[in-house]
Amino acid sequence: MTFALRNVPERIVCLTEEPTETLYLLGEQHRIVGISAYTERPPEARRDKPVVSAFIGGSVPKVAALEPDLVIGFSDIQGDLARDLIKASLPVLIFNQRTVQDILDVIVTLGRIVGAEDRARALVGGYIDRLHALQSRNEARTDRPRVYFEEWDEPTITAIAWVSELIELAGGRDVFADRAHRKLATERFVTHEEVIRSDPEIVIASWCGKDFDREAFLSRPGFAELAAARSDRIHEMDPAIILQPGPACLSAGLDWLEGHINR
């Protein structure tokens, strides 16, 4: 028998997009041997890496065949898939980031895992500078528009914590900010009546996994009279740049929010 002192994982499967994008940004993409079907960033990942999972489900045999020394996933929603992979004797690491700070911490942790902590810290430092600059610009504003973010339509689910925080940093006021930090999606359900009472000036719809149906949205009783509808400020946002808790939401996602909230 021979043994070696191994520094970092050499064969990583990413079950969601954000670890894939992070590893590419750190220059560690050569370690990735499998990705999620929902990976859009960076585009070359879909060209260069085999797809082995969706979001909720995935192929345990396909993952196992890649002989990974680390499988990375996200959230309790992937709990069943993680269990199946663990039963197949695979090493699994599940993150459950919910806030902007959590996202920053996970990026640094991933960098540490692959021996690129200095690069990860530099990347996160750039994000923090941008976040602090936005906060300084907007924290004293008294004209913040009321923003309703809709993550899903049936049942109606409002923004998760990092989305709500980014809306606030970009100059908006999340009308359901009190629910954003609740851990479960079921705790972020809102009724149509509550949306009407909040009377948002901006609506941002980002239905995870399907296109936003503007006509169906406006056909809900009372929704055509929302301030956002009257001023034509109902927008669809690409889930790939806001619902992935990684670099995408801190860069392209934040750019989009700032542009649409402050136009």
RODO-2510 file (C-alpha; in nm, 4 decimals, decimal comma):
residues 263
     n   res          X          Y          Z
     1     m     0,0000     0,0000     0,0000
     2     t     0,1098     0,3544    -0,0672
     3     f    -0,0279     0,6737     0,0796
     4     a    -0,0115     1,0379    -0,0224
     5     l    -0,0685     1,3697     0,1469
     6     r    -0,3440     1,5183    -0,0696
     7     n    -0,3979     1,8888    -0,0364
     8     v    -0,7306     1,9493    -0,2090
     9     p    -1,0122     1,7627    -0,3885
    10     e    -0,9203     1,6776    -0,7466
    11     r    -1,2593     1,5634    -0,8837
    12     i    -1,5591     1,7778    -0,7882
    13     v    -1,9227     1,7386    -0,8906
    14     c    -2,1344     2,0557    -0,8547
    15     l    -2,5066     1,9890    -0,8107
    16     t    -2,5963     2,3577    -0,8547
    17     e    -2,4599     2,6464    -1,0578
    18     e    -2,3010     2,8651    -0,7919
    19     p    -2,0067     2,6381    -0,6954
    20     t    -1,9371     2,5879    -1,0654
    21     e    -1,9274     2,9625    -1,1321
    22     t    -1,7189     3,0213    -0,8211
    23     l    -1,4594     2,7590    -0,9157
    24     y    -1,4324     2,9050    -1,2674
    25     l    -1,3804     3,2543    -1,1240
    26     l    -1,1070     3,1156    -0,8995
    27     g    -0,9349     2,9462    -1,1936
    28     e    -1,0062     2,6014    -1,0475
    29     q    -1,2476     2,4761    -1,3130
    30     h    -1,0161     2,1864    -1,4018
    31     r    -1,1333     2,0177    -1,0810
    32     i    -1,4987     2,0071    -1,1946
    33     v    -1,6030     1,6727    -1,3444
    34     g    -1,9845     1,7114    -1,3397
    35     i    -2,2431     1,9910    -1,3245
    36     s    -2,6150     2,0690    -1,2959
    37     a    -2,8438     2,0957    -1,5987
    38     y    -2,9391     2,4439    -1,4775
    39     t    -2,5845     2,5769    -1,5101
    40     e    -2,5743     2,8892    -1,7280
    41     r    -2,2710     3,0701    -1,5874
    42     p    -2,0157     3,0542    -1,7244
    43     p    -2,1510     2,9345    -2,0609
    44     e    -1,8411     2,7266    -2,1320
    45     a    -1,9230     2,4995    -1,8385
    46     r    -2,2146     2,3474    -2,0326
    47     r    -1,9829     2,2900    -2,3249
    48     d    -1,6958     2,1393    -2,1296
    49     k    -1,8530     1,9501    -1,8385
    50     p    -2,1004     1,6575    -1,8300
    51     v    -2,4457     1,7186    -1,6813
    52     v    -2,5295     1,4764    -1,4001
    53     s    -2,8152     1,6398    -1,2083
    54     a    -3,1149     1,8677    -1,2220
    55     f    -3,1888     2,0583    -0,9012
    56     i    -3,4069     1,8313    -0,6930
    57     g    -3,2985     1,5079    -0,8595
    58     g    -2,9918     1,3614    -1,0190
    59     s    -2,8372     1,0408    -1,1442
    60     v    -2,6504     0,8685    -0,8639
    61     p    -2,4904     0,6202    -1,1100
    62     k    -2,3731     0,9067    -1,3332
    63     v    -2,2232     1,0904    -1,0374
    64     a    -2,0621     0,7758    -0,8987
    65     a    -1,9134     0,6889    -1,2395
    66     l    -1,7180     1,0157    -1,2308
    67     e    -1,5412     0,8978    -0,9130
    68     p    -1,5654     1,2361    -0,7384
    69     d    -1,3731     1,3054    -0,4226
    70     l    -1,6236     1,5798    -0,3395
    71     v    -1,9870     1,6469    -0,4346
    72     i    -2,1151     1,9995    -0,3586
    73     g    -2,4846     2,0895    -0,3327
    74     f    -2,7157     2,3532    -0,1932
    75     s    -3,0125     2,3656     0,0433
    76     d    -3,2480     2,1316     0,2207
    77     i    -3,4319     2,0889    -0,1100
    78     q    -3,1418     1,8700    -0,2242
    79     g    -3,1616     1,6661     0,0941
    80     d    -3,3011     1,3532    -0,0705
    81     l    -3,0403     1,3611    -0,3468
    82     a    -2,7659     1,4154    -0,0906
    83     r    -2,8938     1,1186     0,1107
    84     d    -2,8884     0,8939    -0,1965
    85     l    -2,5354     1,0024    -0,2838
    86     i    -2,4173     0,9414     0,0712
    87     k    -2,5766     0,5954     0,0638
    88     a    -2,3680     0,5336    -0,2479
    89     s    -2,0597     0,6073    -0,0313
    90     l    -1,9848     0,9409    -0,1969
    91     p    -1,8431     1,2414    -0,0052
    92     v    -2,1092     1,5137    -0,0021
    93     l    -2,0976     1,8745     0,1184
    94     i    -2,4260     2,0681     0,1289
    95     f    -2,4292     2,4426     0,1883
    96     n    -2,7473     2,6219     0,2945
    97     q    -2,6668     2,9890     0,2394
    98     r    -2,9603     3,2239     0,2829
    99     t    -2,8166     3,5742     0,3268
   100     v    -2,5660     3,7861     0,1367
   101     q    -2,3150     3,7288     0,4172
   102     d    -2,3697     3,3530     0,3884
   103     i    -2,2961     3,3734     0,0146
   104     l    -1,9723     3,5625     0,0762
   105     d    -1,8696     3,3107     0,3420
   106     v    -1,9364     3,0135     0,1145
   107     i    -1,7216     3,1612    -0,1635
   108     v    -1,4297     3,1915     0,0802
   109     t    -1,4932     2,8390     0,2104
   110     l    -1,4882     2,6971    -0,1426
   111     g    -1,1640     2,8805    -0,2080
   112     r    -1,0154     2,7323     0,1077
   113     i    -1,1277     2,3819     0,0082
   114     v    -0,9507     2,3977    -0,3297
   115     g    -0,6406     2,5778    -0,2066
   116     a    -0,7355     2,9147    -0,3547
   117     e    -0,8295     3,1044    -0,0404
   118     d    -0,6309     3,4172    -0,1299
   119     r    -0,8076     3,4438    -0,4660
   120     a    -1,1441     3,3814    -0,3001
   121     r    -1,0795     3,6532    -0,0438
   122     a    -0,9834     3,8971    -0,3178
   123     l    -1,3011     3,8120    -0,5097
   124     v    -1,5184     3,8575    -0,2012
   125     g    -1,3374     4,1787    -0,1129
   126     g    -1,4446     4,3248    -0,4462
   127     y    -1,8054     4,2272    -0,3825
   128     i    -1,7952     4,3806    -0,0340
   129     d    -1,6611     4,7105    -0,1685
   130     r    -1,9512     4,7254    -0,4153
   131     l    -2,2067     4,6374    -0,1470
   132     h    -2,0746     4,9009     0,0919
   133     a    -2,0751     5,1645    -0,1834
   134     l    -2,4370     5,0879    -0,2665
   135     q    -2,5334     5,0925     0,0985
   136     s    -2,3730     5,4327     0,1491
   137     r    -2,5518     5,5721    -0,1555
   138     n    -2,8959     5,4449    -0,0641
   139     e    -2,9257     5,4092     0,3132
   140     a    -3,0418     5,7689     0,3695
   141     r    -3,2943     5,7698     0,0843
   142     t    -3,6509     5,8557     0,1795
   143     d    -3,7925     5,7846    -0,1676
   144     r    -3,7265     5,4107    -0,1845
   145     p    -3,9872     5,2494    -0,4107
   146     r    -4,1936     4,9647    -0,2659
   147     v    -4,0820     4,6406    -0,4351
   148     y    -4,2636     4,3097    -0,4500
   149     f    -4,0463     4,0169    -0,5607
   150     e    -4,2281     3,7001    -0,6667
   151     e    -4,0251     3,3785    -0,6752
   152     w    -4,3175     3,1496    -0,7590
   153     d    -4,6819     3,1890    -0,8532
   154     e    -4,8731     2,8847    -0,7242
   155     p    -4,8376     2,9043    -0,4287
   156     t    -4,7254     3,2649    -0,4275
   157     i    -4,3780     3,2892    -0,2737
   158     t    -4,1901     3,6100    -0,2062
   159     a    -3,8168     3,6853    -0,1868
   160     i    -3,5625     3,4752     0,0005
   161     a    -3,3246     3,6622     0,2338
   162     w    -3,0390     3,7382    -0,0068
   163     v    -3,2819     3,8687    -0,2700
   164     s    -3,4543     4,0923    -0,0178
   165     e    -3,1192     4,2260     0,1030
   166     l    -3,0023     4,3000    -0,2505
   167     i    -3,3272     4,4857    -0,3245
   168     e    -3,2662     4,7040    -0,0184
   169     l    -2,9010     4,7625    -0,1124
   170     a    -3,0046     4,8584    -0,4672
   171     g    -3,2355     5,1299    -0,3332
   172     g    -3,5716     4,9549    -0,3057
   173     r    -3,7878     4,8599    -0,0101
   174     d    -3,8969     4,4965    -0,0038
   175     v    -4,2637     4,4993     0,0990
   176     f    -4,2295     4,1538     0,2563
   177     a    -3,8853     4,1947     0,4126
   178     d    -4,0235     4,0595     0,7402
   179     r    -4,0642     3,7157     0,5797
   180     a    -3,7409     3,7013     0,3843
   181     h    -3,5282     3,5650     0,6675
   182     r    -3,7593     3,2771     0,7427
   183     k    -3,5838     2,9510     0,6597
   184     l    -3,8492     2,7559     0,4697
   185     a    -4,0221     2,8467     0,1436
   186     t    -4,3577     2,7708     0,3098
   187     e    -4,2836     3,0529     0,5539
   188     r    -4,2544     3,2958     0,2625
   189     f    -4,5992     3,2314     0,1177
   190     v    -4,8044     3,5486     0,0631
   191     t    -5,1670     3,5917    -0,0344
   192     h    -5,2918     3,8012    -0,3241
   193     e    -5,4737     4,0184    -0,0728
   194     e    -5,1476     4,0914     0,1086
   195     v    -4,9820     4,1934    -0,2177
   196     i    -5,2716     4,4278    -0,2945
   197     r    -5,2488     4,5835     0,0519
   198     s    -4,8739     4,6418     0,0082
   199     d    -4,9433     4,8170    -0,3262
   200     p    -4,5904     4,7750    -0,4689
   201     e    -4,4566     5,0427    -0,7004
   202     i    -4,2291     4,7848    -0,8668
   203     v    -4,2972     4,4169    -0,9233
   204     i    -4,0095     4,1826    -1,0033
   205     a    -4,1092     3,8318    -1,1069
   206     s    -3,8490     3,5582    -1,1250
   207     w    -4,0295     3,2283    -1,1414
   208     c    -3,7675     2,9619    -1,0817
   209     g    -3,7933     2,7102    -1,3642
   210     k    -4,0522     2,8742    -1,5908
   211     d    -4,1233     3,1963    -1,7747
   212     f    -4,3209     3,4720    -1,6080
   213     d    -4,6806     3,4949    -1,7351
   214     r    -4,7568     3,8657    -1,7254
   215     e    -5,1143     3,8217    -1,8468
   216     a    -5,1916     3,5665    -1,5771
   217     f    -5,0323     3,7913    -1,3151
   218     l    -5,2431     4,0920    -1,4145
   219     s    -5,5595     3,8817    -1,4307
   220     r    -5,5442     3,8166    -1,0575
   221     p    -5,8273     4,0128    -0,8926
   222     g    -5,7051     4,3620    -0,8057
   223     f    -5,3565     4,3250    -0,9532
   224     a    -5,4226     4,5456    -1,2576
   225     e    -5,4769     4,8313    -1,0100
   226     l    -5,1426     4,7934    -0,8355
   227     a    -4,9221     5,1039    -0,8534
   228     a    -4,6641     4,8955    -1,0437
   229     a    -4,9225     4,7961    -1,3043
   230     r    -5,0482     5,1518    -1,3498
   231     s    -4,6954     5,2802    -1,4114
   232     d    -4,5879     4,9773    -1,6172
   233     r    -4,3159     4,8745    -1,3730
   234     i    -4,3711     4,4992    -1,3746
   235     h    -4,0502     4,3253    -1,4767
   236     e    -3,9339     3,9705    -1,5349
   237     m    -3,5874     3,8916    -1,3986
   238     d    -3,3781     3,5978    -1,5138
   239     p    -3,3643     3,3466    -1,2239
   240     a    -3,0089     3,2552    -1,3245
   241     i    -2,8812     3,5934    -1,2032
   242     i    -3,0815     3,6264    -0,8819
   243     l    -3,1919     3,2876    -0,7464
   244     q    -2,8432     3,1314    -0,7552
   245     p    -2,6787     3,2153    -0,4200
   246     g    -2,3328     3,2819    -0,5578
   247     p    -2,1380     3,5249    -0,7763
   248     a    -2,4250     3,5761    -1,0242
   249     c    -2,6562     3,7543    -0,7823
   250     l    -2,3725     3,9699    -0,6457
   251     s    -2,2713     4,0891    -0,9922
   252     a    -2,5181     4,0666    -1,2829
   253     g    -2,8155     4,0335    -1,0478
   254     l    -2,7259     4,3391    -0,8452
   255     d    -2,6571     4,5374    -1,1635
   256     w    -3,0035     4,4464    -1,2930
   257     l    -3,1759     4,5401    -0,9676
   258     e    -2,9984     4,8731    -0,9460
   259     g    -3,0882     4,9585    -1,3025
   260     h    -3,4568     4,8698    -1,2731
   261     i    -3,5173     5,0120    -0,9269
   262     n    -3,3479     5,3444    -0,9918
   263     r    -3,4511     5,4175    -1,3474
***
